[in-house]
């Protein structure tokens, strides 16, 4: 069973965390057969934590977990913190294939997405 785990930073502002949860629900609907389980987790300031999020995927039956860092740049959280937390869970569950996908800011379509977001505000 394949699971997708969206990992965001987390915020003291609960509405921001809820935005990530809403995106996760939308992804679950859009995933179709690509992923059997879609969930989210947070690096800090919100629950579930990354290890707990991975565990939720495993508890749901996942033997493959793809962790997607929902970050725009490859700062310390993307290059160090997230991989360290994933490595802890991988060590606990060597029979589960846990992989970290590229962070969102490195996606090939990000420039077009930013332009599409900005276009409605352009004045003629």
Secondary structure, DSSP 8 states (H G I E B T S, - for coil): -EEEEEEE---SSHHHHHHHHHHHHHHHHHTTTS-SEEEEEESSSSSSBHHHHHHHHHHTT-SEEEEEE--SS--HIIIIIHHHHHHHHHHH-TTSEEEE---GGG-TTHHHHHHHHHHTT---
